[in-house]
Amino acid sequence: MASPNGAVGFAEQIIVVDGFCLMPLRSPDGRFVGVLGVACTPQQFEAAGSRDPAVRRLMSVLAHQMEMAISMVQMQQRIFDSLRSLGPEMQSLQQLSTKLEQATPSSLQSLEHGLIDSPEFTQLVKDALTQFWGGPKLAESPLLGLRTVRRMLDEQGGSSTRALQAVLRQAIGNLRPDEQLDPSAQEWLLYNLLEGRFLQRKTVRDVANRLAMSESDFYRKQRVAVEEVARQLALMERGEHESVTGRG
């Protein structure tokens, strides 16, 4: 790839077609991204290739600038595409947050059930687990409005964040298998993954090595484990609702 200071073999990258010097443009990782064409004569081509370092340097700088500009545009496009794909999820989270802020005691019941039954519920659980030890996805999570979380407020000194942490910890604890179960069973694998990754704050590599799995397999198993935590939270929430309703 061309560089601002010139490159070995730069002349070999140039071909002359109908009065234009054509140079391939490549991204920083070596991918072909386009062609730069500069009007030139055969004599100028010879100068660019070997006889005039100033001309060669100028063409190299121009090619490098074009490569950087194209790579930047492509990177921005990928970012925009990613943000666009997140649009529906972000809108749903904003709507849930607004409902929590505006909720009245009479509307909380329907809101709670709407949350645990919503398609975003598992993703909300994953976000909260990912920032279990602190972060906006935990501190501002719509899960803070769950009845099970609100019930834990007094025990956690009035801190909604610590209350949510306690509920998440309880949901993971509910998944702990019986000690007599084979340690290699799927249930133990999922529980150990959750405990190591989220409660003990170990890295993906550390947990994967401990569980003797590849990182790609880790992420597949993590998805299943998070779904199990979400299922436990939903069961806990429904149980809390039935308990309150029975007392009423």
C-alpha positions as CSV (number, residue, x, y, z in Angstrom):
1,M,0.0,0.0,0.0
2,A,1.2,3.5,-0.7
3,S,2.4,5.6,2.2
4,P,3.1,9.3,2.7
5,N,6.9,8.7,2.6
6,G,6.8,6.6,-0.5
7,A,6.8,2.8,-0.7
8,V,9.1,0.2,-2.1
9,G,7.7,-1.1,-5.3
10,F,5.5,2.0,-5.8
11,A,6.2,2.1,-9.5
12,E,5.0,-1.5,-9.9
13,Q,1.6,-0.4,-8.6
14,I,1.2,2.1,-11.4
15,I,-0.1,1.3,-14.9
16,V,-0.6,3.8,-17.7
17,V,-3.9,3.6,-19.7
18,D,-5.0,6.3,-22.2
19,G,-2.9,9.0,-20.7
20,F,-3.7,8.2,-17.1
21,C,-1.5,6.8,-14.4
22,L,-3.7,4.3,-12.4
23,M,-2.8,3.4,-8.9
24,P,-4.7,0.8,-6.7
25,L,-6.0,2.1,-3.4
26,R,-6.1,-0.2,-0.4
27,S,-7.5,0.0,3.2
28,P,-5.2,-0.1,6.2
29,D,-5.8,-3.9,6.4
30,G,-4.8,-4.4,2.7
31,R,-8.3,-4.6,1.1
32,F,-8.7,-3.2,-2.3
33,V,-11.0,-0.1,-2.1
34,G,-10.6,1.7,-5.4
35,V,-8.3,3.2,-8.1
36,L,-6.8,6.6,-8.3
37,G,-6.2,8.0,-11.8
38,V,-3.9,10.9,-12.5
39,A,-3.4,12.4,-16.0
40,C,0.2,11.8,-17.0
41,T,2.5,11.2,-20.0
42,P,4.9,8.2,-20.3
43,Q,7.7,10.6,-19.3
44,Q,5.9,11.6,-16.1
45,F,5.2,7.9,-15.4
46,E,9.0,7.2,-15.6
47,A,9.6,10.1,-13.2
48,A,7.0,8.8,-10.8
49,G,8.6,5.4,-11.0
50,S,12.3,6.1,-10.5
51,R,13.8,9.3,-11.7
52,D,12.1,12.1,-9.6
53,P,11.7,11.4,-5.9
54,A,9.6,14.5,-5.4
55,V,7.1,13.4,-8.0
56,R,7.0,9.9,-6.6
57,R,6.5,11.2,-3.1
58,L,3.7,13.5,-4.2
59,M,1.8,10.7,-5.9
60,S,2.3,8.5,-2.9
61,V,0.9,11.1,-0.5
62,L,-2.0,11.7,-2.8
63,A,-2.8,7.9,-3.0
64,H,-2.4,7.6,0.8
65,Q,-4.8,10.5,1.5
66,M,-7.4,9.0,-0.9
67,E,-7.1,5.6,0.8
68,M,-7.6,7.1,4.2
69,A,-10.6,9.1,3.0
70,I,-12.3,6.0,1.4
71,S,-11.6,3.9,4.5
72,M,-13.1,6.6,6.8
73,V,-16.3,6.8,4.6
74,Q,-16.7,3.0,4.7
75,M,-16.2,3.0,8.5
76,Q,-18.8,5.7,8.9
77,Q,-21.2,3.8,6.7
78,R,-20.8,0.7,8.8
79,I,-21.4,2.7,12.0
80,F,-24.5,4.2,10.5
81,D,-25.8,0.8,9.4
82,S,-25.2,-0.6,12.9
83,L,-27.0,2.3,14.6
84,R,-29.9,2.1,12.1
85,S,-30.3,-1.6,12.9
86,L,-30.5,-0.7,16.6
87,G,-33.2,1.9,16.1
88,P,-36.2,-0.3,17.0
89,E,-34.5,-1.7,20.1
90,M,-33.5,1.8,21.3
91,Q,-37.0,3.1,20.7
92,S,-38.5,0.3,22.7
93,L,-36.1,0.9,25.6
94,Q,-37.0,4.6,25.5
95,Q,-40.7,3.8,25.6
96,L,-40.1,1.4,28.6
97,S,-38.1,4.1,30.5
98,T,-40.8,6.7,29.8
99,K,-43.5,4.3,31.1
100,L,-41.5,3.7,34.2
101,E,-41.1,7.4,34.9
102,Q,-44.8,8.1,34.4
103,A,-46.2,4.9,36.0
104,T,-48.8,5.2,38.8
105,P,-49.5,2.4,41.3
106,S,-52.5,1.3,39.3
107,S,-50.5,1.0,36.1
108,L,-47.5,-0.7,37.5
109,Q,-49.1,-4.2,37.4
110,S,-49.7,-4.1,33.7
111,L,-46.3,-2.5,33.1
112,E,-44.5,-5.3,35.0
113,H,-46.3,-8.0,33.0
114,G,-45.7,-6.2,29.8
115,L,-42.0,-6.0,30.5
116,I,-41.4,-9.7,31.3
117,D,-43.4,-10.7,28.3
118,S,-41.8,-8.2,25.9
119,P,-39.4,-9.4,23.1
120,E,-36.7,-7.1,24.6
121,F,-36.8,-8.7,28.1
122,T,-33.9,-11.1,27.5
123,Q,-31.8,-8.3,26.0
124,L,-32.5,-6.1,29.0
125,V,-31.3,-9.0,31.3
126,K,-28.2,-9.4,29.2
127,D,-27.4,-5.7,29.3
128,A,-27.9,-5.6,33.1
129,L,-25.7,-8.7,33.6
130,T,-23.0,-7.2,31.3
131,Q,-22.8,-4.1,33.5
132,F,-23.6,-6.0,36.8
133,W,-20.9,-4.1,38.7
134,G,-21.8,-0.7,37.4
135,G,-22.9,1.2,34.3
136,P,-25.9,2.9,32.7
137,K,-27.3,-0.4,31.4
138,L,-27.7,-1.4,35.1
139,A,-28.4,1.9,36.7
140,E,-31.0,3.0,34.1
141,S,-32.4,-0.4,33.3
142,P,-36.2,-0.8,32.9
143,L,-35.7,-3.9,35.1
144,L,-35.6,-1.5,38.1
145,G,-39.4,-1.3,37.9
146,L,-39.9,-5.0,38.5
147,R,-41.9,-5.8,41.7
148,T,-39.1,-8.2,42.8
149,V,-36.6,-5.4,42.6
150,R,-38.8,-2.9,44.4
151,R,-39.3,-5.4,47.2
152,M,-35.6,-5.6,47.8
153,L,-35.1,-1.8,48.2
154,D,-35.3,-1.8,52.0
155,E,-32.9,-4.7,52.3
156,Q,-30.5,-2.8,50.0
157,G,-30.6,0.5,51.8
158,G,-33.0,2.1,49.3
159,S,-30.5,1.6,46.4
160,S,-32.4,0.4,43.3
161,T,-29.2,-0.6,41.6
162,R,-28.1,-2.8,44.5
163,A,-31.7,-4.2,44.6
164,L,-31.5,-5.2,40.9
165,Q,-28.0,-6.7,41.5
166,A,-29.5,-8.8,44.4
167,V,-32.4,-10.0,42.2
168,L,-30.0,-10.9,39.4
169,R,-27.8,-12.8,41.8
170,Q,-30.8,-14.6,43.2
171,A,-31.9,-15.6,39.7
172,I,-28.5,-17.0,38.9
173,G,-28.5,-18.8,42.3
174,N,-31.8,-20.4,41.4
175,L,-30.0,-22.1,38.4
176,R,-27.4,-23.8,40.6
177,P,-27.8,-27.5,40.1
178,D,-28.0,-30.2,42.7
179,E,-24.6,-31.1,44.1
180,Q,-25.2,-34.7,43.1
181,L,-25.6,-33.9,39.4
182,D,-22.6,-34.8,37.2
183,P,-20.2,-31.8,37.2
184,S,-20.0,-32.1,33.4
185,A,-23.7,-31.7,32.9
186,Q,-25.1,-28.8,30.9
187,E,-26.8,-27.3,34.0
188,W,-23.4,-26.9,35.8
189,L,-21.8,-25.5,32.7
190,L,-24.4,-22.8,32.3
191,Y,-24.3,-22.0,36.0
192,N,-20.5,-21.8,36.1
193,L,-20.4,-19.6,33.0
194,L,-22.9,-17.1,34.6
195,E,-21.1,-17.1,37.9
196,G,-17.6,-16.7,36.5
197,R,-18.4,-14.2,33.8
198,F,-20.8,-11.9,35.6
199,L,-20.6,-12.5,39.4
200,Q,-16.8,-13.0,39.5
201,R,-16.0,-10.6,36.6
202,K,-13.7,-13.0,34.9
203,T,-12.8,-12.5,31.2
204,V,-14.3,-14.5,28.4
205,R,-11.0,-16.2,27.8
206,D,-10.6,-17.2,31.5
207,V,-14.1,-18.6,31.7
208,A,-13.8,-20.4,28.4
209,N,-10.5,-21.9,29.4
210,R,-11.9,-23.0,32.7
211,L,-14.9,-24.7,31.1
212,A,-12.7,-26.2,28.3
213,M,-14.5,-24.5,25.4
214,S,-13.7,-22.2,22.5
215,E,-14.7,-18.6,22.7
216,S,-17.2,-19.1,19.9
217,D,-18.8,-21.9,21.9
218,F,-18.7,-19.7,25.0
219,Y,-20.9,-17.1,23.3
220,R,-23.4,-19.7,22.2
221,K,-23.6,-21.1,25.7
222,Q,-23.8,-17.6,27.2
223,R,-26.8,-16.8,25.1
224,V,-28.6,-19.9,26.5
225,A,-27.5,-19.1,30.0
226,V,-28.8,-15.5,29.8
227,E,-32.1,-16.8,28.5
228,E,-32.3,-19.1,31.5
229,V,-31.7,-16.1,33.8
230,A,-34.5,-14.2,32.1
231,R,-36.8,-17.1,32.5
232,Q,-36.0,-17.3,36.2
233,L,-36.6,-13.5,36.6
234,A,-40.0,-13.9,34.9
235,L,-40.9,-16.8,37.2
236,M,-39.8,-14.7,40.2
237,E,-41.8,-11.7,39.1
238,R,-45.0,-13.8,38.5
239,G,-44.5,-15.5,41.8
240,E,-44.2,-12.1,43.6
241,H,-47.3,-10.9,41.8
242,E,-49.3,-13.9,42.9
243,S,-48.1,-13.6,46.4
244,V,-49.2,-10.0,46.7
245,T,-52.5,-10.7,45.0
246,G,-53.1,-13.6,47.4
247,R,-52.5,-11.4,50.4
248,G,-54.9,-8.8,48.9
